[in-house]
Amino acid sequence: MNTTYPIDFVIPWVDGNDPAWQAERAKYRNETGDSRSARFRDWGVLHYWFRGVEKFAPWVNKIHFITWGHVPEWLNTEHPKLHIVNHKDYIPEKYLPTFSSHPIELNMHRIDGLAEHFVYFNDDTFITRPVKETDFFRNGLPCDSAVMKPVSMKCFDDVIDLNNIIKAEQNNLLIINHIFDKKSVLKKYWRKFFSLKYGLALISSLLVLPYRDICGFHIHHLPSSFLKSTFEQVWKDNFYNLDRTSQNKMRFNTDVNQWLMSWYQICQGKFIPVSLKRGKCFHTGGHLREMVDAIVQQKYSMICCNDSSADSEFENDLNALQTAFNSILPEQSSFEKTVSMDSNGQ
């Protein structure tokens, strides 16, 4: 079954080695927030993301490639399905420049020409075997899971307040419980919240069922399906919190993030339940061998290669990852210029 509406992909990327970008970022080093360089480290595997999309998801309508201003030298910017999106093209000027992923993500609905149905990819998430439109959307609704899982509510002091939560997921949760009543949501959408497709993960939902409030949801760290209209509604309902987050140059502990949009969709019943086993998140440090095997053997439709490598391990892990991707995606895609590239995709 194919969809009758266009589905776009959105992916942000930054070249952490760009001197101009480094100089701009250096101006804000004294800003409070998370400015660790590992957040901007390039693994040189972006061309495999494009190869995976072309080979395994050729049905995609448009790819919106978000960038600070630079693009990879090898990228075919004239490709008819590719839309290069500079931060200044869609993020309001008062939020720029930004070196936090949160404003980049929260404002995606402002991208010119973005379809109502789109899939958001972090640049460390990849498609590694064929996928269909219906793996992401069915009957016009995003495919997602509503497995409830507690989010830690530890904070700087004993006052749970939007100004005081350490992580974005905690801030998201406070907003969700302010907008939605758990009892009403479960009563209305119980078939989706307790779908047998979740398998043993349902145990987690059952364990938190007695609690009055929504305790959080399982975060899959895989490509996320969104409705553009959800972003518009969340901004309308929570302008103060999203505006404050978007003004932060670096990640900060009062931020919210794009998971707020996912949780909105879940609490509104605007999703189709899917299994948690359609993909997996790996950490390059401790799970390198398992991750490489998953890629080479194409065990999952989608994977996340989270950067957890120590500086001393980076080169070794990078080579292993590139070799693994090249084993399943050795041929250049039409998104690449027809020139030879080295192992780093340059």
C-alpha positions as CSV (number, residue, x, y, z in Angstrom):
1,M,0.0,0.0,0.0
2,N,1.4,3.4,-1.0
3,T,0.4,6.8,0.3
4,T,-1.3,9.4,-1.9
5,Y,0.4,12.3,-0.3
6,P,4.1,13.5,-0.5
7,I,6.5,12.6,2.3
8,D,9.6,14.8,2.7
9,F,12.8,14.0,4.7
10,V,14.5,16.7,6.8
11,I,18.1,16.4,7.9
12,P,20.4,19.0,9.6
13,W,24.2,18.9,9.2
14,V,27.1,20.9,10.4
15,D,30.7,20.9,9.3
16,G,32.5,21.3,12.6
17,N,35.8,21.7,10.8
18,D,34.8,24.8,8.9
19,P,37.0,27.7,10.1
20,A,34.3,30.3,9.5
21,W,31.8,28.3,11.6
22,Q,34.3,27.8,14.3
23,A,35.0,31.5,14.5
24,E,31.3,32.3,14.7
25,R,30.8,29.7,17.4
26,A,33.8,31.0,19.4
27,K,32.0,34.3,19.9
28,Y,29.5,32.6,22.1
29,R,31.8,30.2,24.1
30,N,31.0,32.1,27.2
31,E,27.3,31.5,26.8
32,T,25.8,29.2,29.4
33,G,24.9,25.8,27.9
34,D,26.2,22.6,26.4
35,S,28.9,23.5,23.9
36,R,30.9,20.2,23.8
37,S,32.8,19.8,20.6
38,A,31.6,16.1,20.3
39,R,28.2,17.5,19.4
40,F,29.7,18.8,16.2
41,R,32.2,16.1,15.3
42,D,31.8,14.8,11.7
43,W,32.1,11.1,11.0
44,G,32.5,11.4,7.3
45,V,29.5,9.1,6.5
46,L,26.9,11.6,5.3
47,H,27.2,10.4,1.7
48,Y,26.1,6.9,2.9
49,W,22.9,8.6,4.3
50,F,22.1,9.8,0.8
51,R,23.0,6.5,-0.8
52,G,20.7,4.7,1.7
53,V,17.8,7.1,0.9
54,E,18.2,6.7,-2.9
55,K,18.6,2.9,-2.7
56,F,16.1,2.1,0.1
57,A,13.6,5.0,0.0
58,P,13.5,6.1,-3.6
59,W,9.9,7.3,-3.1
60,V,10.9,10.3,-1.0
61,N,9.4,13.5,-2.3
62,K,12.0,16.1,-1.3
63,I,15.0,16.2,1.0
64,H,15.4,19.4,3.0
65,F,19.1,19.6,3.9
66,I,19.6,22.1,6.8
67,T,23.0,23.8,7.1
68,W,24.7,26.7,8.8
69,G,25.8,27.8,5.3
70,H,28.3,25.2,4.2
71,V,27.7,22.1,2.2
72,P,29.8,19.0,1.5
73,E,32.1,19.5,-1.5
74,W,30.8,16.2,-3.0
75,L,27.1,17.1,-2.7
76,N,25.2,17.5,-5.9
77,T,23.3,20.7,-5.0
78,E,21.4,20.6,-8.3
79,H,19.6,17.4,-7.6
80,P,15.9,17.9,-8.3
81,K,14.9,16.3,-5.0
82,L,17.4,18.3,-2.9
83,H,16.5,21.6,-1.1
84,I,19.4,23.3,0.6
85,V,18.1,25.2,3.6
86,N,20.3,27.7,5.3
87,H,19.4,28.5,9.0
88,K,18.6,32.1,8.0
89,D,16.1,30.8,5.4
90,Y,13.7,29.5,8.0
91,I,14.8,30.3,11.5
92,P,13.6,33.8,12.6
93,E,16.4,36.3,12.7
94,K,16.1,37.0,16.4
95,Y,17.2,33.4,17.1
96,L,20.3,33.5,15.0
97,P,23.0,32.5,15.0
98,T,22.4,29.2,16.9
99,F,24.7,26.4,17.8
100,S,22.0,24.3,19.5
101,S,20.0,21.6,17.7
102,H,16.8,22.6,19.6
103,P,16.0,25.9,17.7
104,I,17.0,24.1,14.5
105,E,14.4,21.4,15.2
106,L,11.6,23.4,16.8
107,N,11.4,25.7,13.8
108,M,11.3,23.1,11.0
109,H,7.7,23.8,10.1
110,R,8.9,27.2,8.8
111,I,10.9,25.5,6.0
112,D,9.7,26.8,2.6
113,G,7.8,24.1,0.7
114,L,7.9,21.5,3.5
115,A,5.2,18.9,3.1
116,E,2.6,18.3,5.8
117,H,4.0,14.8,6.2
118,F,7.7,14.7,6.9
119,V,10.4,12.5,8.5
120,Y,13.1,14.1,10.7
121,F,16.5,12.5,10.6
122,N,19.4,13.3,12.8
123,D,22.6,13.1,10.9
124,D,23.5,10.0,12.8
125,T,20.4,8.1,11.8
126,F,20.5,5.9,8.6
127,I,18.3,3.7,6.5
128,T,20.0,0.4,6.0
129,R,17.5,-1.7,4.1
130,P,14.3,-1.1,2.0
131,V,11.6,0.9,3.6
132,K,8.1,1.9,2.4
133,E,6.1,5.1,2.9
134,T,3.8,3.1,5.2
135,D,6.8,2.5,7.5
136,F,6.5,6.2,8.4
137,F,2.9,7.2,7.7
138,R,-0.4,5.2,7.5
139,N,-3.8,6.7,6.8
140,G,-2.3,10.1,6.9
141,L,-0.9,9.6,10.5
142,P,2.6,9.3,11.7
143,C,3.8,5.8,12.7
144,D,5.0,5.9,16.4
145,S,4.9,4.0,19.7
146,A,3.1,5.1,22.9
147,V,5.1,3.0,25.3
148,M,5.1,4.9,28.6
149,K,8.4,5.0,30.3
150,P,9.3,7.3,33.3
151,V,11.5,10.3,32.8
152,S,13.7,11.2,35.8
153,M,12.4,14.3,37.5
154,K,15.6,15.1,39.4
155,C,16.1,18.9,39.5
156,F,18.4,21.5,41.0
157,D,16.2,21.8,44.0
158,D,13.0,20.3,45.2
159,V,10.8,22.6,43.2
160,I,9.5,21.2,39.9
161,D,9.3,24.2,37.7
162,L,9.8,24.9,34.0
163,N,12.8,27.1,34.9
164,N,14.4,24.4,37.0
165,I,14.4,21.1,35.0
166,I,17.7,19.7,34.0
167,K,16.8,18.1,30.7
168,A,14.6,19.0,27.7
169,E,12.5,15.8,28.1
170,Q,11.6,16.8,31.6
171,N,10.5,20.2,30.4
172,N,8.5,18.5,27.6
173,L,6.8,16.3,30.2
174,L,5.7,19.2,32.3
175,I,4.0,20.9,29.3
176,I,2.4,17.6,28.2
177,N,0.8,17.1,31.7
178,H,-0.3,20.8,31.7
179,I,-2.1,20.3,28.4
180,F,-3.3,16.8,28.5
181,D,-5.1,14.7,31.2
182,K,-3.7,11.2,31.4
183,K,-7.0,9.5,32.3
184,S,-8.8,11.1,29.4
185,V,-6.1,10.4,26.9
186,L,-5.9,6.7,27.9
187,K,-9.7,6.3,27.9
188,K,-9.9,7.7,24.4
189,Y,-6.9,6.1,22.8
190,W,-6.4,2.9,24.9
191,R,-6.1,0.7,21.8
192,K,-3.2,2.7,20.6
193,F,-1.5,3.0,24.0
194,F,-1.8,-0.8,24.7
195,S,-1.2,-2.1,21.2
196,L,0.1,-5.7,21.1
197,K,2.6,-4.4,18.5
198,Y,4.7,-3.1,21.4
199,G,5.3,-6.7,22.7
200,L,7.0,-7.0,26.1
201,A,7.5,-3.2,26.2
202,L,3.9,-3.0,27.3
203,I,5.1,-4.0,30.7
204,S,6.6,-0.6,31.2
205,S,3.3,1.1,30.4
206,L,1.4,-1.2,32.8
207,L,3.9,-0.5,35.6
208,V,3.3,3.3,35.4
209,L,-0.5,3.0,34.9
210,P,-1.4,3.8,38.5
211,Y,0.3,7.1,38.5
212,R,-1.9,10.2,38.0
213,D,0.3,12.0,35.5
214,I,2.0,10.9,32.3
215,C,5.5,9.8,33.3
216,G,7.1,10.0,29.9
217,F,7.5,7.9,26.8
218,H,10.0,5.6,25.3
219,I,12.5,7.6,23.2
220,H,13.6,5.5,20.2
221,H,16.4,7.7,18.8
222,L,15.4,6.9,15.2
223,P,13.9,8.9,12.4
224,S,10.7,10.6,13.6
225,S,7.5,11.1,11.6
226,F,5.8,14.4,12.0
227,L,2.9,16.4,10.8
228,K,3.8,20.0,10.1
229,S,0.5,21.1,11.5
230,T,1.5,19.7,14.9
231,F,4.5,22.1,15.0
232,E,2.2,25.0,14.3
233,Q,-0.2,24.0,17.0
234,V,2.5,23.4,19.6
235,W,4.0,26.8,18.9
236,K,0.5,28.4,19.3
237,D,-0.1,26.6,22.6
238,N,3.4,27.1,24.1
239,F,5.0,30.1,22.5
240,Y,6.8,31.2,25.6
241,N,8.7,28.0,26.1
242,L,9.6,27.5,22.5
243,D,10.6,31.1,22.0
244,R,12.8,30.9,25.1
245,T,14.5,27.7,23.9
246,S,15.0,29.2,20.4
247,Q,16.9,32.2,21.9
248,N,19.5,30.0,23.5
249,K,22.7,29.8,21.5
250,M,23.8,26.5,23.1
251,R,21.7,23.7,24.7
252,F,20.4,24.8,28.1
253,N,18.6,23.0,30.9
254,T,15.4,25.0,30.5
255,D,15.0,23.9,26.8
256,V,12.3,21.9,25.3
257,N,13.0,19.9,22.1
258,Q,11.2,18.2,19.1
259,W,10.1,15.2,21.3
260,L,7.4,17.6,22.6
261,M,5.9,17.5,19.1
262,S,6.0,13.7,19.1
263,W,4.3,13.5,22.5
264,Y,1.7,15.9,21.4
265,Q,0.8,13.7,18.5
266,I,0.7,10.7,20.8
267,C,-1.6,12.4,23.3
268,Q,-3.9,13.5,20.5
269,G,-4.1,10.0,19.1
270,K,-2.5,11.3,15.9
271,F,-0.4,8.2,15.3
272,I,-0.4,4.6,14.2
273,P,1.2,2.1,16.6
274,V,4.3,0.3,15.3
275,S,6.8,-2.1,16.8
276,L,9.9,-0.8,18.7
277,K,11.9,-3.4,16.8
278,R,12.0,-1.6,13.5
279,G,15.3,0.0,14.3
280,K,18.0,0.3,17.0
281,C,20.3,2.9,18.5
282,F,23.9,2.0,19.0
283,H,26.7,3.9,20.7
284,T,30.0,3.9,18.9
285,G,32.2,3.5,21.9
286,G,30.8,0.4,23.8
287,H,28.7,-1.0,21.0
288,L,30.9,-0.6,18.0
289,R,31.2,-4.3,17.0
290,E,27.4,-4.8,17.5
291,M,26.7,-1.7,15.4
292,V,29.0,-2.7,12.6
293,D,27.5,-6.2,12.5
294,A,24.0,-4.7,12.3
295,I,25.0,-2.5,9.4
296,V,26.8,-5.2,7.4
297,Q,24.0,-7.8,8.0
298,Q,21.3,-5.2,7.5
299,K,19.5,-6.4,10.6
300,Y,17.3,-3.3,10.9
301,S,15.5,-0.9,8.6
302,M,16.9,2.1,10.5
303,I,19.8,2.6,12.9
304,C,21.3,5.4,15.0
305,C,25.1,5.6,15.3
306,N,25.4,7.8,18.4
307,D,28.8,9.3,18.9
308,S,30.1,8.0,22.2
309,S,33.7,7.4,21.2
310,A,36.6,8.8,23.3
311,D,39.0,11.0,21.4
312,S,41.6,8.2,21.5
313,E,39.2,5.8,19.9
314,F,37.7,8.1,17.3
315,E,39.9,7.3,14.3
316,N,39.6,3.5,14.8
317,D,35.8,3.7,15.3
318,L,35.4,6.1,12.3
319,N,37.3,3.7,10.0
320,A,35.2,0.7,11.2
321,L,31.9,2.6,10.6
322,Q,32.9,3.8,7.1
323,T,34.0,0.3,6.1
324,A,30.7,-1.2,7.3
325,F,28.5,1.3,5.4
326,N,30.6,0.9,2.3
327,S,30.0,-2.8,2.3
328,I,26.2,-2.3,1.7
329,L,26.3,1.0,-0.1
330,P,29.5,1.0,-2.3
331,E,28.0,2.9,-5.3
332,Q,27.7,6.6,-5.5
333,S,24.2,8.0,-5.6
334,S,22.9,10.7,-7.8
335,F,23.1,13.1,-4.8
336,E,26.9,12.9,-5.2
337,K,29.0,14.7,-7.8
338,T,30.5,12.2,-10.2
339,V,34.0,12.5,-8.8
340,S,36.1,10.1,-6.8
341,M,36.0,10.6,-3.0
342,D,38.4,9.5,-0.3
343,S,37.3,7.4,2.7
344,N,36.0,10.5,4.4
345,G,33.6,11.3,1.6
346,Q,35.6,14.4,0.5
